[in-house]
């Protein structure tokens, strides 16, 4: 398998870059790092001589046809993650149409494995169903964000392709944390807490180390397993504990006040107003506040038992992440990468 040509979509992204690094560490010699033409490549720093950087837009079917002819397997990590209403149409187009394009092209080629990076959000969230595993059935619910819906719809395209003959494995990560771009994405939470916050959301979530998600992608790439999905979750944690542990690692004051419903309503409206005035990307939206006020736990027993997978625990995830953040700050870098 190590001599096969592997395409990683979204290779310049937070998770995609770690998947590339993991494959290289495991001895893969033909890794194609698929990135859009206008991509920021900082997360691939130092890998330029070890991978083949290739221009890829998953909405460009002609380019997909050309590229898939060259590869043996695909790890699909490209996606748009956003909770901003103004980006919603683009997110659906990339996540759903882009995934459909990719699997459709793969169906016509001798692809030996397609590993799809989904999300626990694609499993669905119900008001009275707080413990979630792979057996949960999606249901329409006001607790599903548009991001969740887009990832669910993308998964449906992948499962369709599986039933049409494509060897498929799906990973559903929880909130992915690790050394990355500190001013955007999920790891922005570290920078936000370092700068100081007064309130914490009252819900809970699951967290997972970015290196563990990359490792699982590599395992499933090499495995004969097909037609299965796996929750990828290092542990469940309340947002209060999450914020407090990050603050403790950074030696800053932890938030002490719960974010009550009336404050949530005020917060997202203030952020929306600021966005209209100065066009600043939204960090707080109605959807993010809705999900962070709910408590969900994610059961990764299937991965532990079926793949014999060992996850980093939440304390280790957060300590490593905060240490990497502090190291980046000392070097005046806005991003970090685990060595």
C-alpha positions as CSV (number, residue, x, y, z in Angstrom):
1,X,0.0,0.0,0.0
2,X,2.9,2.4,0.8
3,X,3.8,2.6,-2.9
4,X,0.3,3.5,-4.0
5,X,-0.6,7.1,-5.0
6,X,-2.8,8.7,-2.3
7,X,-4.8,11.9,-2.9
8,X,-5.6,14.0,0.1
9,X,-8.2,16.7,-0.6
10,X,-8.1,19.8,1.4
11,X,-4.5,19.0,2.2
12,X,-3.6,22.6,3.2
13,X,-6.3,22.7,5.9
14,X,-5.9,22.0,9.6
15,X,-6.8,18.3,9.4
16,X,-5.7,17.7,5.8
17,X,-2.2,18.8,6.6
18,X,-1.9,16.4,9.5
19,X,-3.2,13.5,7.3
20,X,-0.4,14.3,4.8
21,X,2.1,14.4,7.6
22,X,0.9,11.1,9.0
23,X,1.0,9.3,5.7
24,X,4.6,10.5,5.1
25,X,5.6,9.4,8.6
26,X,4.2,5.9,7.8
27,X,6.4,5.6,4.7
28,X,4.0,6.6,1.9
29,X,6.1,7.8,-1.0
30,X,3.4,9.1,-3.4
31,X,1.2,11.6,-1.5
32,X,-0.7,14.1,-3.6
33,X,-1.7,17.2,-1.6
34,X,-4.8,18.6,-3.3
35,X,-5.3,22.3,-2.7
36,X,-7.2,25.2,-4.3
37,X,-5.1,27.6,-6.3
38,X,-5.6,30.4,-3.8
39,X,-4.9,28.3,-0.7
40,X,-2.7,29.4,2.2
41,X,0.0,26.6,2.4
42,X,1.5,27.5,5.8
43,X,0.3,24.3,7.4
44,X,2.3,22.3,4.8
45,X,5.5,24.2,5.6
46,X,8.5,21.9,5.4
47,X,6.7,19.3,3.3
48,X,7.3,20.8,-0.1
49,X,10.0,18.4,-1.1
50,X,8.1,15.3,0.2
51,X,4.7,15.7,-1.4
52,X,3.3,16.5,-4.8
53,X,1.3,19.8,-4.4
54,X,-1.5,19.7,-6.9
55,X,-4.1,22.3,-7.8
56,X,-7.6,20.9,-7.0
57,X,-11.0,22.4,-6.8
58,X,-13.6,19.7,-6.1
59,X,-16.2,21.7,-7.9
60,X,-14.2,21.4,-11.1
61,X,-15.3,18.0,-12.5
62,X,-12.8,18.1,-15.5
63,X,-9.9,18.5,-13.1
64,X,-11.2,15.7,-10.9
65,X,-11.4,13.4,-13.9
66,X,-7.9,14.2,-14.8
67,X,-6.5,13.8,-11.3
68,X,-8.4,10.7,-10.2
69,X,-6.9,8.9,-13.2
70,X,-3.5,9.2,-11.5
71,X,-4.4,7.9,-8.0
72,X,-5.1,4.7,-6.2
73,X,-7.0,5.9,-3.1
74,X,-8.5,9.1,-1.8
75,X,-8.8,10.6,1.7
76,X,-11.4,13.4,1.4
77,X,-10.8,16.1,4.0
78,X,-11.9,19.1,1.9
79,X,-14.9,20.9,3.4
80,X,-16.2,24.3,4.3
81,X,-16.9,24.8,8.0
82,X,-19.0,27.9,8.7
83,X,-21.9,29.0,10.8
84,X,-22.2,32.4,9.0
85,X,-25.4,32.9,7.0
86,X,-23.6,34.7,4.2
87,X,-21.4,31.7,3.5
88,X,-24.1,29.1,3.7
89,X,-24.7,28.7,0.0
90,X,-21.0,28.2,-0.7
91,X,-20.8,25.7,2.2
92,X,-23.6,23.5,0.8
93,X,-22.0,23.7,-2.7
94,X,-18.6,22.7,-1.5
95,X,-19.6,20.1,1.0
96,X,-22.5,18.4,-0.9
97,X,-21.9,19.1,-4.6
98,X,-18.1,18.8,-4.2
99,X,-18.4,15.4,-2.5
100,X,-20.9,14.2,-5.1
101,X,-18.5,15.2,-7.8
102,X,-15.6,13.4,-6.2
103,X,-17.4,10.1,-5.6
104,X,-19.0,10.1,-9.0
105,X,-15.6,10.4,-10.6
106,X,-14.1,7.8,-8.3
107,X,-16.9,5.3,-9.3
108,X,-15.5,5.2,-12.8
109,X,-12.0,4.4,-11.7
110,X,-10.2,1.5,-10.0
111,X,-10.1,3.3,-6.6
112,X,-9.1,0.8,-3.9
113,X,-10.3,2.9,-1.0
114,X,-12.2,6.1,-0.3
115,X,-11.9,7.5,3.2
116,X,-14.4,10.3,3.9
117,X,-13.9,12.8,6.8
118,X,-17.3,13.6,8.0
119,X,-18.3,15.0,11.4
120,X,-20.2,14.0,14.5
121,X,-22.6,16.8,13.4
122,X,-23.6,14.6,10.5
123,X,-25.0,12.1,12.9
124,X,-27.7,14.5,14.0
125,X,-28.7,16.1,17.3
126,X,-32.0,15.5,18.9
127,X,-33.4,17.3,22.0
128,X,-33.8,14.1,24.0
129,X,-31.0,12.1,22.5
130,X,-27.8,13.3,24.2
131,X,-25.7,10.2,24.0
132,X,-24.6,9.5,20.4
133,X,-23.0,6.5,18.7
134,X,-22.9,5.2,15.1
135,X,-26.3,3.7,15.3
136,X,-28.2,6.9,15.7
137,X,-30.6,7.7,12.9
138,X,-30.6,11.2,11.4
139,X,-33.8,13.1,12.0
140,X,-34.8,16.7,11.1
141,X,-34.4,18.8,14.1
142,X,-34.0,22.5,15.0
143,X,-30.8,21.5,16.8
144,X,-29.1,20.6,13.5
145,X,-27.0,23.4,12.2
146,X,-26.7,24.1,8.5
147,X,-23.1,22.8,8.7
148,X,-24.5,19.6,10.2
149,X,-27.1,19.3,7.4
150,X,-24.4,19.9,4.7
151,X,-22.2,17.2,6.2
152,X,-25.1,14.8,6.5
153,X,-26.0,15.4,2.8
154,X,-22.4,14.9,1.9
155,X,-22.3,11.6,3.7
156,X,-25.4,10.4,1.8
157,X,-23.5,10.9,-1.4
158,X,-20.7,8.8,0.0
159,X,-23.0,6.0,1.1
160,X,-24.7,6.1,-2.3
161,X,-21.3,5.6,-3.9
162,X,-20.6,2.7,-1.5
163,X,-23.8,1.0,-2.7
164,X,-22.7,1.5,-6.2
165,X,-19.4,-0.3,-5.6
166,X,-16.9,2.2,-4.1
167,X,-15.0,0.9,-1.1
168,X,-15.7,3.4,1.6
169,X,-15.0,4.2,5.2
170,X,-16.3,7.2,7.1
171,X,-14.8,9.0,10.1
172,X,-17.0,11.2,12.3
173,X,-14.7,13.4,14.4
174,X,-15.9,15.5,17.3
175,X,-14.4,18.9,17.9
176,X,-10.8,18.7,16.5
177,X,-8.1,20.4,18.5
178,X,-4.4,20.7,18.1
179,X,-1.6,22.9,16.8
180,X,-2.9,24.9,13.9
181,X,-3.9,28.3,12.7
182,X,-4.7,30.1,16.0
183,X,-6.9,32.8,14.6
184,X,-9.4,30.6,12.7
185,X,-11.2,27.3,13.0
186,X,-11.7,25.2,16.0
187,X,-8.3,26.0,17.6
188,X,-9.2,29.7,17.7
189,X,-10.8,28.8,21.0
190,X,-7.3,28.8,22.6
191,X,-6.4,32.3,21.4
192,X,-9.9,33.5,22.4
193,X,-9.4,32.3,26.0
194,X,-5.9,33.6,26.1
195,X,-7.2,37.0,25.3
196,X,-9.8,36.7,28.1
197,X,-13.4,35.7,28.2
198,X,-15.9,36.2,31.0
199,X,-18.6,33.7,30.1
200,X,-18.7,30.0,29.4
201,X,-21.4,28.0,27.5
202,X,-23.5,25.7,29.6
203,X,-23.4,22.7,27.4
204,X,-20.8,19.9,26.7
205,X,-19.2,18.3,23.7
206,X,-16.6,15.8,22.6
207,X,-13.0,16.7,21.7
208,X,-10.3,14.8,19.7
209,X,-6.7,15.4,18.9
210,X,-6.0,16.2,15.2
211,X,-3.2,13.6,15.2
212,X,-5.7,10.9,16.2
213,X,-8.1,11.8,13.4
214,X,-5.1,11.6,11.0
215,X,-4.0,8.3,12.4
216,X,-7.5,6.8,12.0
217,X,-7.6,8.0,8.4
218,X,-4.4,6.1,7.8
219,X,-5.6,3.0,9.5
220,X,-8.8,2.9,7.5
221,X,-6.9,3.6,4.3
222,X,-4.9,0.4,4.9
223,X,-7.8,-1.7,6.3
224,X,-10.0,-4.0,4.3
225,X,-13.0,-2.5,6.3
226,X,-15.6,-1.0,4.0
227,X,-19.1,0.3,4.5
228,X,-18.5,1.3,8.1
229,X,-18.4,4.7,10.0
230,X,-16.4,5.4,13.1
231,X,-16.9,8.1,15.7
232,X,-13.5,9.7,16.5
233,X,-13.6,11.2,20.0
234,X,-11.0,11.4,22.7
235,X,-13.4,12.2,25.4
236,X,-16.5,14.2,26.5
237,X,-16.2,17.5,28.4
238,X,-18.4,20.4,29.5
239,X,-17.6,23.7,28.0
240,X,-17.0,25.1,31.5
241,X,-14.2,22.5,32.1
242,X,-12.9,22.9,28.5
243,X,-12.5,26.7,29.0
244,X,-11.1,26.3,32.5
245,X,-8.5,23.7,31.5
246,X,-7.3,25.8,28.6
247,X,-7.2,28.9,30.9
248,X,-5.2,26.9,33.5
249,X,-2.7,25.7,30.9
250,X,-2.2,29.2,29.7
251,X,-2.1,30.6,33.2
252,X,-4.9,33.1,32.6
253,X,-8.1,33.8,34.4
254,X,-10.9,31.2,33.5
255,X,-14.4,32.4,32.7
256,X,-16.6,32.3,35.8
257,X,-20.1,33.2,34.5
258,X,-22.5,30.8,32.7
259,X,-23.8,32.1,29.4
260,X,-27.5,32.4,30.0
261,X,-30.2,32.4,27.3
262,X,-30.8,36.2,27.4
263,X,-27.0,36.8,27.0
264,X,-26.8,34.3,24.1
265,X,-29.6,36.2,22.3
266,X,-27.8,39.5,22.9
267,X,-24.3,38.1,21.9
268,X,-25.2,36.8,18.5
269,X,-27.1,40.0,17.6
270,X,-24.2,42.2,18.6
271,X,-21.8,40.0,16.6
272,X,-24.1,40.1,13.6
273,X,-24.3,43.9,13.8
274,X,-20.5,44.2,14.0
275,X,-20.2,41.9,11.0
276,X,-22.5,44.2,8.9
277,X,-20.5,47.3,10.0
278,X,-16.9,46.1,9.6
279,X,-17.3,42.9,7.6
280,X,-15.4,41.0,10.3
281,X,-15.8,37.2,10.1
282,X,-18.3,36.0,12.7
283,X,-17.0,34.0,15.6
284,X,-20.3,34.0,17.5
285,X,-23.5,33.1,15.7
286,X,-27.0,32.0,16.6
287,X,-26.0,28.5,15.6
288,X,-22.8,28.3,17.5
289,X,-24.5,29.5,20.7
290,X,-27.4,27.1,20.2
291,X,-25.1,24.1,19.9
292,X,-22.8,25.1,22.8
293,X,-25.7,25.5,25.1
294,X,-26.7,21.8,24.6
295,X,-25.0,18.7,26.2
296,X,-24.0,15.8,23.9
297,X,-21.7,12.9,24.6
298,X,-20.1,10.8,21.8
299,X,-19.3,7.1,22.2
300,X,-16.2,6.0,20.4
301,X,-16.4,2.4,21.6
302,X,-16.7,1.0,18.1
303,X,-13.3,2.5,17.1
304,X,-11.7,1.3,20.3
305,X,-13.0,-2.2,19.9
306,X,-13.0,-2.8,16.1
307,X,-9.8,-0.8,15.3
308,X,-8.1,-1.3,18.6
309,X,-7.7,2.4,18.6
310,X,-6.3,4.4,21.6
311,X,-7.2,8.0,21.8
312,X,-5.4,10.8,23.6
313,X,-7.4,11.9,26.6
314,X,-8.9,15.4,27.0
315,X,-6.2,16.6,29.4
316,X,-3.4,15.5,27.1
317,X,-5.1,17.0,24.1
318,X,-5.5,20.4,25.8
319,X,-2.1,20.5,27.3
320,X,-0.3,19.7,24.0
321,X,-2.5,22.3,22.2
322,X,-1.8,25.0,24.8
323,X,1.9,24.3,24.8
324,X,2.0,24.6,21.0
325,X,0.1,27.8,21.2
326,X,2.5,29.3,23.7
327,X,5.5,28.2,21.6
328,X,4.0,29.9,18.5
329,X,3.4,33.1,20.4
330,X,7.0,33.2,21.5
331,X,8.1,32.9,17.9
332,X,5.4,35.4,16.8
333,X,3.7,32.9,14.5
334,X,-0.1,32.7,14.0
335,X,0.1,29.0,13.5
336,X,1.7,25.9,14.9
337,X,2.4,22.4,13.8
338,X,3.2,19.4,16.0
339,X,6.7,18.1,15.4
